[in-house]
Amino acid sequence: MNPTTTASRLTLHPDRLLPVDPGTRDVARRIYAEVAGLPIVSPHGHVPPAWLAQDTPFADPTSMLITPDHYITRVLHASGVQLSSLGVGRGELSPQESREAFRIFCRHWPVYRGTPMRLWFETQLVEVFGIDLVPSAGTADAIYDAIAAWIARDSSRPRALMDSFEIEFLATTDDPCDDLAHHRALADDPSFARKVVPTFRPDRYLEPATAAWVGHVDRLAQVSGQDTGTYAGWVAAMEDRRAYFKAHGAVSTDHSHRDLGTEPLEGPEAERLYALARRGEISAPDGDRLRRHMVTEMVRMATEDGLTMTLHPAVHRNHHTPTFDTYGADVGADIPIAVEVTRALQPALARFGTHPDLTLVVFTIDETVYSRELAPLAGFYPSLRIGVPWWFIDAPDAITRFRAAVTESAGFTRTSGFIDDTRAFLSIPARHDMARRLDSGFLARLVAEHRLSEDEAVETARYLVRDQPREVFGL
Protein backbone atom coordinates (compact mmCIF):
# COMPACT_ATOMS: atom_id res chain seq x y z
CA MET A 1 0.00 0.00 0.00
CA ASN A 2 1.28 3.44 -0.87
CA PRO A 3 1.84 5.12 2.51
CA THR A 4 0.06 8.37 1.67
CA THR A 5 -3.22 9.88 2.72
CA THR A 6 -5.72 11.96 0.81
CA ALA A 7 -7.16 13.79 3.82
CA SER A 8 -5.39 16.94 5.02
CA ARG A 9 -7.26 17.59 8.28
CA LEU A 10 -8.35 15.19 10.98
CA THR A 11 -11.84 15.44 12.44
CA LEU A 12 -13.77 13.26 14.86
CA HIS A 13 -17.36 12.78 13.80
CA PRO A 14 -19.72 13.20 16.76
CA ASP A 15 -21.65 10.08 15.69
CA ARG A 16 -18.62 7.81 15.32
CA LEU A 17 -19.40 4.20 16.25
CA LEU A 18 -23.12 4.95 16.66
CA PRO A 19 -25.73 3.06 14.57
CA VAL A 20 -26.21 3.89 10.90
CA ASP A 21 -30.01 3.82 10.99
CA PRO A 22 -31.13 7.44 11.68
CA GLY A 23 -33.88 6.57 14.17
CA THR A 24 -31.71 4.17 16.15
CA ARG A 25 -28.84 6.64 16.01
CA ASP A 26 -31.01 9.34 17.58
CA VAL A 27 -31.77 7.02 20.50
CA ALA A 28 -28.08 6.11 20.81
CA ARG A 29 -27.13 9.79 20.93
CA ARG A 30 -29.45 10.36 23.86
CA ILE A 31 -28.17 7.30 25.73
CA TYR A 32 -24.55 8.20 25.09
CA ALA A 33 -25.11 11.76 26.31
CA GLU A 34 -26.05 10.33 29.72
CA VAL A 35 -22.73 8.47 30.14
CA ALA A 36 -20.19 10.36 28.03
CA GLY A 37 -18.97 12.51 30.92
CA LEU A 38 -19.02 9.98 33.72
CA PRO A 39 -15.71 9.37 35.55
CA ILE A 40 -13.49 6.51 34.39
CA VAL A 41 -13.13 3.43 36.57
CA SER A 42 -10.20 1.32 35.34
CA PRO A 43 -9.90 -1.83 37.49
CA HIS A 44 -7.41 -3.68 35.28
CA GLY A 45 -4.48 -2.12 33.45
CA HIS A 46 -0.71 -1.89 33.21
CA VAL A 47 0.23 1.74 33.80
CA PRO A 48 3.46 1.76 35.87
CA PRO A 49 2.68 3.13 39.36
CA ALA A 50 6.05 4.93 39.37
CA TRP A 51 4.72 7.33 36.74
CA LEU A 52 2.12 8.57 39.19
CA ALA A 53 4.11 8.28 42.41
CA GLN A 54 6.97 10.31 40.95
CA ASP A 55 4.75 12.37 38.62
CA THR A 56 7.33 11.61 35.95
CA PRO A 57 7.13 13.90 32.89
CA PHE A 58 6.87 12.03 29.62
CA ALA A 59 10.23 12.09 27.84
CA ASP A 60 9.21 12.47 24.20
CA PRO A 61 6.34 11.61 21.82
CA THR A 62 7.78 8.26 20.77
CA SER A 63 8.45 6.84 24.24
CA MET A 64 5.04 8.09 25.34
CA LEU A 65 2.91 6.85 22.44
CA ILE A 66 4.78 4.33 20.30
CA THR A 67 7.51 2.32 22.03
CA PRO A 68 5.55 0.92 25.01
CA ASP A 69 2.34 0.21 23.09
CA HIS A 70 2.56 -3.27 21.58
CA TYR A 71 -0.79 -2.73 19.85
CA ILE A 72 1.03 -0.11 17.77
CA THR A 73 4.42 -1.77 17.37
CA ARG A 74 3.18 -5.23 16.38
CA VAL A 75 1.34 -3.87 13.33
CA LEU A 76 4.46 -2.01 12.24
CA HIS A 77 6.53 -5.16 12.77
CA ALA A 78 4.10 -7.06 10.53
CA SER A 79 4.69 -4.34 7.93
CA GLY A 80 8.43 -4.99 7.92
CA VAL A 81 9.58 -2.46 10.52
CA GLN A 82 12.26 -3.58 12.96
CA LEU A 83 11.12 -3.21 16.57
CA SER A 84 14.49 -1.71 17.50
CA SER A 85 13.84 1.19 15.12
CA LEU A 86 10.76 2.01 17.24
CA GLY A 87 12.78 2.09 20.43
CA VAL A 88 11.72 -1.34 21.68
CA GLY A 89 14.43 -2.79 23.91
CA ARG A 90 16.61 0.29 23.42
CA GLY A 91 16.22 2.21 26.67
CA GLU A 92 16.35 5.99 26.36
CA LEU A 93 16.34 7.23 22.78
CA SER A 94 18.30 10.19 21.49
CA PRO A 95 16.18 13.09 20.17
CA GLN A 96 16.99 12.11 16.59
CA GLU A 97 16.17 8.43 17.19
CA SER A 98 12.86 9.38 18.80
CA ARG A 99 11.92 11.65 15.91
CA GLU A 100 12.87 9.06 13.30
CA ALA A 101 10.77 6.37 15.04
CA PHE A 102 7.80 8.73 15.00
CA ARG A 103 8.36 9.39 11.30
CA ILE A 104 8.27 5.64 10.66
CA PHE A 105 4.95 5.39 12.45
CA CYS A 106 3.45 8.29 10.48
CA ARG A 107 4.70 6.95 7.14
CA HIS A 108 2.88 3.71 7.89
CA TRP A 109 -0.36 5.33 9.05
CA PRO A 110 -2.47 3.64 6.32
CA VAL A 111 -1.77 0.18 7.80
CA TYR A 112 -3.97 1.12 10.77
CA ARG A 113 -7.08 1.72 8.66
CA GLY A 114 -10.02 -0.20 10.11
CA THR A 115 -8.23 -0.94 13.39
CA PRO A 116 -9.13 0.31 16.87
CA MET A 117 -5.57 1.62 17.19
CA ARG A 118 -6.38 4.22 14.56
CA LEU A 119 -9.54 5.21 16.43
CA TRP A 120 -7.68 5.56 19.73
CA PHE A 121 -4.77 7.45 18.21
CA GLU A 122 -6.99 9.88 16.31
CA THR A 123 -8.92 10.55 19.51
CA GLN A 124 -5.67 11.32 21.33
CA LEU A 125 -4.48 13.63 18.58
CA VAL A 126 -7.67 15.69 18.55
CA GLU A 127 -8.94 15.55 22.13
CA VAL A 128 -5.70 15.36 24.12
CA PHE A 129 -3.17 17.25 21.97
CA GLY A 130 -5.51 19.48 19.95
CA ILE A 131 -3.92 18.35 16.68
CA ASP A 132 -5.92 18.07 13.45
CA LEU A 133 -3.16 16.87 11.14
CA VAL A 134 -3.49 13.40 9.62
CA PRO A 135 -0.30 11.39 10.25
CA SER A 136 1.80 11.00 7.11
CA ALA A 137 5.37 11.37 5.93
CA GLY A 138 4.71 15.05 5.31
CA THR A 139 3.11 15.82 8.67
CA ALA A 140 5.25 13.65 10.99
CA ASP A 141 7.60 16.41 12.15
CA ALA A 142 4.81 18.93 12.72
CA ILE A 143 2.82 16.42 14.79
CA TYR A 144 5.94 15.42 16.71
CA ASP A 145 6.78 19.04 17.54
CA ALA A 146 3.22 19.80 18.64
CA ILE A 147 3.16 16.79 20.97
CA ALA A 148 6.61 17.67 22.33
CA ALA A 149 5.34 21.16 23.16
CA TRP A 150 2.33 19.61 24.89
CA ILE A 151 4.61 17.34 26.94
CA ALA A 152 6.51 20.35 28.26
CA ARG A 153 3.44 21.71 30.06
CA ASP A 154 2.93 21.03 33.77
CA SER A 155 -0.68 20.10 32.93
CA SER A 156 0.63 17.15 30.88
CA ARG A 157 2.19 15.28 33.78
CA PRO A 158 0.57 11.99 34.82
CA ARG A 159 -1.08 13.27 37.99
CA ALA A 160 -2.64 16.24 36.21
CA LEU A 161 -3.88 13.89 33.49
CA MET A 162 -5.59 11.70 36.08
CA ASP A 163 -7.65 14.77 36.90
CA SER A 164 -8.24 16.04 33.36
CA PHE A 165 -9.12 12.53 32.14
CA GLU A 166 -11.47 12.09 35.14
CA ILE A 167 -9.87 8.76 36.05
CA GLU A 168 -11.45 8.08 39.40
CA PHE A 169 -9.92 4.66 40.02
CA LEU A 170 -6.91 2.96 38.42
CA ALA A 171 -5.49 -0.50 39.15
CA THR A 172 -1.96 -1.43 38.14
CA THR A 173 -0.54 -4.97 37.70
CA ASP A 174 2.16 -5.99 40.15
CA ASP A 175 4.42 -8.90 41.05
CA PRO A 176 3.67 -10.60 44.40
CA CYS A 177 7.20 -9.80 45.60
CA ASP A 178 6.83 -6.07 44.89
CA ASP A 179 7.18 -3.94 48.02
CA LEU A 180 4.46 -1.60 46.64
CA ALA A 181 6.48 1.45 47.65
CA HIS A 182 4.98 3.55 44.86
CA HIS A 183 1.47 2.67 45.98
CA ARG A 184 2.33 3.55 49.56
CA ALA A 185 3.68 6.90 48.42
CA LEU A 186 0.47 7.65 46.54
CA ALA A 187 -1.75 6.55 49.41
CA ASP A 188 0.21 8.69 51.88
CA ASP A 189 0.25 11.80 49.68
CA PRO A 190 -2.56 14.18 50.74
CA SER A 191 -2.17 16.16 47.52
CA PHE A 192 -3.17 13.16 45.38
CA ALA A 193 -6.93 12.68 45.44
CA ARG A 194 -7.31 9.85 42.90
CA LYS A 195 -7.33 6.16 43.83
CA VAL A 196 -4.51 3.95 42.48
CA VAL A 197 -4.21 0.37 43.74
CA PRO A 198 -2.06 -2.69 42.99
CA THR A 199 -3.23 -5.97 41.46
CA PHE A 200 -1.75 -9.30 42.57
CA ARG A 201 -0.35 -11.10 39.46
CA PRO A 202 1.24 -14.43 40.51
CA ASP A 203 1.57 -16.22 37.14
CA ARG A 204 5.31 -16.88 37.31
CA TYR A 205 4.93 -18.55 40.72
CA LEU A 206 2.26 -20.94 39.38
CA GLU A 207 4.25 -22.38 36.45
CA PRO A 208 6.50 -25.00 38.12
CA ALA A 209 7.80 -26.53 34.88
CA THR A 210 9.50 -23.31 33.74
CA ALA A 211 13.24 -22.87 34.17
CA ALA A 212 12.95 -19.70 36.26
CA TRP A 213 10.33 -21.02 38.70
CA VAL A 214 12.69 -22.16 41.47
CA GLY A 215 14.34 -18.77 41.58
CA HIS A 216 10.97 -17.06 41.73
CA VAL A 217 9.71 -19.11 44.67
CA ASP A 218 13.03 -18.63 46.47
CA ARG A 219 12.49 -14.90 46.17
CA LEU A 220 8.92 -15.40 47.40
CA ALA A 221 10.31 -17.06 50.52
CA GLN A 222 12.60 -14.11 51.22
CA VAL A 223 9.82 -11.58 50.88
CA SER A 224 7.09 -13.48 52.73
CA GLY A 225 9.22 -15.04 55.47
CA GLN A 226 7.70 -18.43 54.65
CA ASP A 227 9.62 -21.60 53.73
CA THR A 228 8.74 -22.30 50.10
CA GLY A 229 10.75 -25.51 50.16
CA THR A 230 7.45 -27.36 50.63
CA TYR A 231 4.07 -27.00 48.99
CA ALA A 232 2.47 -26.06 52.30
CA GLY A 233 5.07 -23.30 52.64
CA TRP A 234 4.25 -22.06 49.13
CA VAL A 235 0.58 -21.82 50.08
CA ALA A 236 1.45 -19.89 53.25
CA ALA A 237 3.69 -17.54 51.27
CA MET A 238 0.94 -16.82 48.74
CA GLU A 239 -1.56 -16.14 51.51
CA ASP A 240 0.93 -13.80 53.17
CA ARG A 241 1.52 -11.77 50.01
CA ARG A 242 -2.16 -11.59 49.14
CA ALA A 243 -2.79 -10.15 52.60
CA TYR A 244 0.03 -7.65 52.05
CA PHE A 245 -1.47 -6.53 48.74
CA LYS A 246 -4.95 -6.23 50.22
CA ALA A 247 -3.58 -4.13 53.08
CA HIS A 248 -2.15 -1.81 50.40
CA GLY A 249 -5.46 -1.39 48.60
CA ALA A 250 -5.59 -4.31 46.15
CA VAL A 251 -9.08 -5.38 45.11
CA SER A 252 -8.22 -8.19 42.69
CA THR A 253 -5.81 -10.86 41.52
CA ASP A 254 -5.04 -11.56 37.88
CA HIS A 255 -4.07 -14.87 36.27
CA SER A 256 -3.10 -15.71 32.70
CA HIS A 257 -2.26 -19.31 31.83
CA ARG A 258 -2.63 -21.36 28.68
CA ASP A 259 -5.81 -23.08 29.87
CA LEU A 260 -8.48 -22.69 32.55
CA GLY A 261 -7.95 -26.06 34.21
CA THR A 262 -8.82 -26.25 37.92
CA GLU A 263 -8.45 -29.96 38.69
CA PRO A 264 -7.42 -30.38 42.36
CA LEU A 265 -4.80 -32.83 43.56
CA GLU A 266 -4.74 -34.85 46.75
CA GLY A 267 -2.40 -33.35 49.35
CA PRO A 268 0.38 -35.98 49.07
CA GLU A 269 0.36 -35.74 45.27
CA ALA A 270 0.64 -31.96 45.36
CA GLU A 271 3.60 -32.24 47.73
CA ARG A 272 5.25 -34.88 45.53
CA LEU A 273 4.95 -32.81 42.37
CA TYR A 274 6.08 -29.70 44.19
CA ALA A 275 9.21 -31.53 45.40
CA LEU A 276 9.96 -32.60 41.83
CA ALA A 277 9.58 -29.00 40.68
CA ARG A 278 11.93 -27.78 43.42
CA ARG A 279 14.57 -30.19 42.11
CA GLY A 280 13.97 -29.08 38.54
CA GLU A 281 12.77 -32.56 37.61
CA ILE A 282 9.06 -32.03 36.93
CA SER A 283 7.75 -32.85 33.45
CA ALA A 284 5.66 -30.38 31.44
CA PRO A 285 2.44 -32.45 31.86
CA ASP A 286 2.98 -32.75 35.60
CA GLY A 287 3.81 -29.06 35.74
CA ASP A 288 0.40 -28.37 34.18
CA ARG A 289 -1.27 -30.64 36.74
CA LEU A 290 0.37 -28.82 39.63
CA ARG A 291 -0.39 -25.41 38.12
CA ARG A 292 -4.07 -26.26 37.76
CA HIS A 293 -4.14 -27.32 41.39
CA MET A 294 -2.43 -24.06 42.37
CA VAL A 295 -5.02 -22.04 40.44
CA THR A 296 -7.72 -23.85 42.40
CA GLU A 297 -5.93 -22.81 45.57
CA MET A 298 -6.12 -19.22 44.33
CA VAL A 299 -9.89 -19.63 43.99
CA ARG A 300 -10.06 -20.96 47.54
CA MET A 301 -8.01 -18.02 48.82
CA ALA A 302 -10.32 -15.60 46.99
CA THR A 303 -13.29 -16.93 48.95
CA GLU A 304 -11.39 -16.14 52.15
CA ASP A 305 -9.84 -12.73 51.46
CA GLY A 306 -12.52 -11.41 49.08
CA LEU A 307 -10.16 -10.36 46.29
CA THR A 308 -11.88 -10.54 42.91
CA MET A 309 -10.16 -13.15 40.74
CA THR A 310 -9.74 -12.41 37.04
CA LEU A 311 -8.65 -15.05 34.52
CA HIS A 312 -7.11 -14.10 31.16
CA PRO A 313 -6.38 -17.50 29.57
CA ALA A 314 -5.39 -19.04 26.28
CA VAL A 315 -2.48 -17.04 24.96
CA HIS A 316 0.63 -18.54 23.41
CA ARG A 317 3.18 -16.27 25.02
CA ASN A 318 6.26 -15.14 23.08
CA HIS A 319 5.23 -17.03 19.96
CA HIS A 320 8.29 -15.85 18.02
CA THR A 321 11.27 -17.06 20.00
CA PRO A 322 13.89 -14.82 18.31
CA THR A 323 11.82 -11.74 19.18
CA PHE A 324 11.59 -12.86 22.80
CA ASP A 325 15.31 -13.58 22.94
CA THR A 326 16.09 -10.10 21.59
CA TYR A 327 13.43 -7.88 23.16
CA GLY A 328 11.85 -9.88 25.97
CA ALA A 329 8.15 -10.27 26.72
CA ASP A 330 5.21 -7.94 26.09
CA VAL A 331 6.25 -6.63 22.69
CA GLY A 332 3.31 -7.97 20.68
CA ALA A 333 4.41 -11.53 19.94
CA ASP A 334 1.72 -13.20 22.08
CA ILE A 335 -0.92 -15.01 19.98
CA PRO A 336 -4.38 -16.28 21.04
CA ILE A 337 -5.24 -19.96 21.11
CA ALA A 338 -8.54 -21.79 21.59
CA VAL A 339 -9.83 -22.37 25.13
CA GLU A 340 -12.28 -24.77 26.74
CA VAL A 341 -14.23 -23.37 29.69
CA THR A 342 -17.08 -25.60 30.87
CA ARG A 343 -15.11 -28.72 31.79
CA ALA A 344 -12.01 -26.78 32.83
CA LEU A 345 -13.79 -24.67 35.45
CA GLN A 346 -16.17 -27.35 36.67
CA PRO A 347 -13.97 -28.59 39.56
CA ALA A 348 -13.51 -25.10 40.98
CA LEU A 349 -17.13 -24.09 40.41
CA ALA A 350 -18.39 -27.31 41.98
CA ARG A 351 -16.54 -26.37 45.16
CA PHE A 352 -16.83 -22.59 45.16
CA GLY A 353 -19.23 -21.47 42.43
CA THR A 354 -22.01 -20.58 44.86
CA HIS A 355 -19.74 -19.17 47.56
CA PRO A 356 -21.10 -15.76 48.63
CA ASP A 357 -17.63 -14.19 48.86
CA LEU A 358 -16.27 -15.25 45.46
CA THR A 359 -16.22 -13.11 42.32
CA LEU A 360 -14.57 -14.85 39.38
CA VAL A 361 -14.22 -12.88 36.14
CA VAL A 362 -13.36 -14.97 33.08
CA PHE A 363 -12.05 -13.31 29.93
CA THR A 364 -11.40 -14.89 26.57
CA ILE A 365 -9.91 -14.07 23.18
CA ASP A 366 -11.77 -17.09 21.77
CA GLU A 367 -15.12 -15.61 20.78
CA THR A 368 -16.63 -19.04 20.14
CA VAL A 369 -17.03 -19.66 23.87
CA TYR A 370 -19.10 -16.54 24.65
CA SER A 371 -22.54 -17.91 23.78
CA ARG A 372 -21.67 -21.60 24.04
CA GLU A 373 -19.97 -21.66 27.46
CA LEU A 374 -19.37 -18.40 29.28
CA ALA A 375 -22.85 -16.91 29.04
CA PRO A 376 -24.62 -20.10 30.19
CA LEU A 377 -22.13 -20.49 33.05
CA ALA A 378 -22.54 -16.89 34.18
CA GLY A 379 -26.28 -17.28 33.82
CA PHE A 380 -26.21 -19.94 36.52
CA TYR A 381 -23.28 -19.39 38.89
CA PRO A 382 -23.64 -16.31 41.11
CA SER A 383 -19.86 -16.07 41.50
CA LEU A 384 -19.05 -15.90 37.79
CA ARG A 385 -18.85 -12.81 35.58
CA ILE A 386 -17.99 -12.60 31.89
CA GLY A 387 -15.02 -10.37 31.18
CA VAL A 388 -15.62 -7.89 28.39
CA PRO A 389 -13.54 -8.19 25.19
CA TRP A 390 -9.86 -7.60 25.77
CA TRP A 391 -6.61 -7.42 23.84
CA PHE A 392 -7.18 -8.55 20.24
CA ILE A 393 -10.96 -8.16 20.48
CA ASP A 394 -11.32 -4.87 22.37
CA ALA A 395 -12.46 -3.49 19.05
CA PRO A 396 -15.76 -2.05 17.78
CA ASP A 397 -17.23 -5.00 15.89
CA ALA A 398 -15.99 -7.53 18.46
CA ILE A 399 -17.53 -5.57 21.35
CA THR A 400 -20.85 -5.47 19.53
CA ARG A 401 -20.62 -9.21 18.83
CA PHE A 402 -19.87 -9.77 22.51
CA ARG A 403 -23.03 -8.00 23.65
CA ALA A 404 -25.13 -9.93 21.15
CA ALA A 405 -23.54 -13.24 22.14
CA VAL A 406 -23.90 -13.01 25.92
CA THR A 407 -26.88 -10.78 26.65
CA GLU A 408 -29.66 -13.17 25.69
CA SER A 409 -28.31 -15.88 28.02
CA ALA A 410 -26.80 -13.82 30.83
CA GLY A 411 -28.18 -10.29 30.54
CA PHE A 412 -26.15 -7.17 31.24
CA THR A 413 -25.58 -7.72 34.95
CA ARG A 414 -23.37 -10.79 34.54
CA THR A 415 -20.51 -8.99 32.77
CA SER A 416 -17.50 -7.16 34.20
CA GLY A 417 -17.73 -3.52 33.17
CA PHE A 418 -15.27 -2.20 30.61
CA ILE A 419 -11.60 -3.13 31.09
CA ASP A 420 -9.02 -1.08 29.16
CA ASP A 421 -6.10 -3.46 29.96
CA THR A 422 -3.49 -0.97 28.75
CA ARG A 423 -0.13 0.56 29.57
CA ALA A 424 -0.80 3.28 26.96
CA PHE A 425 -1.91 5.82 29.55
CA LEU A 426 -3.09 8.51 27.16
CA SER A 427 -5.36 6.09 25.31
CA ILE A 428 -7.44 5.24 28.39
CA PRO A 429 -10.13 7.89 27.79
CA ALA A 430 -10.40 6.94 24.11
CA ARG A 431 -10.85 3.26 24.94
CA HIS A 432 -13.55 3.91 27.53
CA ASP A 433 -15.33 6.32 25.21
CA MET A 434 -15.33 3.66 22.49
CA ALA A 435 -17.03 1.20 24.84
CA ARG A 436 -19.62 3.75 25.95
CA ARG A 437 -20.53 4.59 22.37
CA LEU A 438 -20.82 0.94 21.34
CA ASP A 439 -22.92 -0.04 24.36
CA SER A 440 -25.16 2.97 23.72
CA GLY A 441 -25.64 1.76 20.16
CA PHE A 442 -26.44 -1.78 21.26
CA LEU A 443 -28.96 -0.55 23.82
CA ALA A 444 -30.50 1.80 21.25
CA ARG A 445 -31.11 -1.17 18.97
CA LEU A 446 -33.03 -2.91 21.75
CA VAL A 447 -35.09 0.25 22.23
CA ALA A 448 -35.76 0.49 18.48
CA GLU A 449 -36.90 -3.14 18.49
CA HIS A 450 -39.19 -2.42 21.48
CA ARG A 451 -37.26 -4.82 23.71
CA LEU A 452 -36.34 -2.10 26.20
CA SER A 453 -37.78 1.27 27.06
CA GLU A 454 -35.45 4.19 26.59
CA ASP A 455 -35.46 4.82 30.34
CA GLU A 456 -34.31 1.23 30.91
CA ALA A 457 -31.60 1.64 28.28
CA VAL A 458 -30.26 4.80 29.93
CA GLU A 459 -30.33 3.14 33.35
CA THR A 460 -28.44 0.14 31.93
CA ALA A 461 -25.83 2.33 30.24
CA ARG A 462 -25.17 4.15 33.51
CA TYR A 463 -24.94 0.83 35.32
CA LEU A 464 -22.37 -0.55 32.87
CA VAL A 465 -20.15 2.53 33.20
CA ARG A 466 -20.63 3.66 36.78
CA ASP A 467 -21.91 0.83 38.97
CA GLN A 468 -20.86 -2.47 37.44
CA PRO A 469 -17.07 -2.14 37.77
CA ARG A 470 -17.49 -0.97 41.36
CA GLU A 471 -19.75 -3.93 42.09
CA VAL A 472 -17.53 -6.53 40.41
CA PHE A 473 -14.30 -5.29 41.96
CA GLY A 474 -15.72 -4.42 45.35
CA LEU A 475 -14.88 -0.71 45.20
Stockholm file with secondary structure:
# STOCKHOLM 1.0

chainA/1-475         MNPTTTASRLTLHPDRLLPVDPGTRDVARRIYAEVAGLPIVSPHGHVPPAWLAQDTPFADPTSMLITPDHYITRVLHASGVQLSSLGVGRGELSPQESREAFRIFCRHWPVYRGTPMRLWFETQLVEVFGIDLVPSAGTADAIYDAIAAWIARDSSRPRALMDSFEIEFLATTDDPCDDLAHHRALADDPSFARKVVPTFRPDRYLEPATAAWVGHVDRLAQVSGQDTGTYAGWVAAMEDRRAYFKAHGAVSTDHSHRDLGTEPLEGPEAERLYALARRGEISAPDGDRLRRHMVTEMVRMATEDGLTMTLHPAVHRNHHTPTFDTYGADVGADIPIAVEVTRALQPALARFGTHPDLTLVVFTIDETVYSRELAPLAGFYPSLRIGVPWWFIDAPDAITRFRAAVTESAGFTRTSGFIDDTRAFLSIPARHDMARRLDSGFLARLVAEHRLSEDEAVETARYLVRDQPREVFGL
#=GR chainA/1-475 SS CCCCCSCSBCCCCTTTTSCSSHHHHHHHHHHHHHHTTSCEEECSCCCCHHHHHTTCCCCCHHHHHTTTCHHHHHHHHHTTCCGGGGTTTCCSCCHHHHHHHHHHHHHTGGGGTTSHHHHHHHHIIIIISCCCBCCSTTTHHHHHHHHHHHHTSGGGSHHHHHHHTTEEEEECCBCTTCCCHHHHHHHHCTTCCSEEECCBCCGGGSCTTSTTHHHHHHHHHHHHCCCTTSHHHHHHHHHHHHHHHHHTTCCEEEECCSSCCCCCCCHHHHHHHHHHHHTTCCCHHHHHHHHHHHHHHHHHHHHHHCCEEEECCCEETTCSHHHHHHHCSSSSCCEECCCCCHHHHHHHHHHHTTCTTCCEEECCSCTTHIIIIIHHHHTTCTTEEECCCCGGGCSHHHHHHHHHHHHHHHCSTTBCCCCCCCSCGGGHHHHHHHHHHHHHHHHHHHHHTTSSCHHHHHHHHHIIIIIHHHHHTTC
#=GC SS_cons         CCCCCSCSBCCCCTTTTSCSSHHHHHHHHHHHHHHTTSCEEECSCCCCHHHHHTTCCCCCHHHHHTTTCHHHHHHHHHTTCCGGGGTTTCCSCCHHHHHHHHHHHHHTGGGGTTSHHHHHHHHIIIIISCCCBCCSTTTHHHHHHHHHHHHTSGGGSHHHHHHHTTEEEEECCBCTTCCCHHHHHHHHCTTCCSEEECCBCCGGGSCTTSTTHHHHHHHHHHHHCCCTTSHHHHHHHHHHHHHHHHHTTCCEEEECCSSCCCCCCCHHHHHHHHHHHHTTCCCHHHHHHHHHHHHHHHHHHHHHHCCEEEECCCEETTCSHHHHHHHCSSSSCCEECCCCCHHHHHHHHHHHTTCTTCCEEECCSCTTHIIIIIHHHHTTCTTEEECCCCGGGCSHHHHHHHHHHHHHHHCSTTBCCCCCCCSCGGGHHHHHHHHHHHHHHHHHHHHHTTSSCHHHHHHHHHIIIIIHHHHHTTC
//
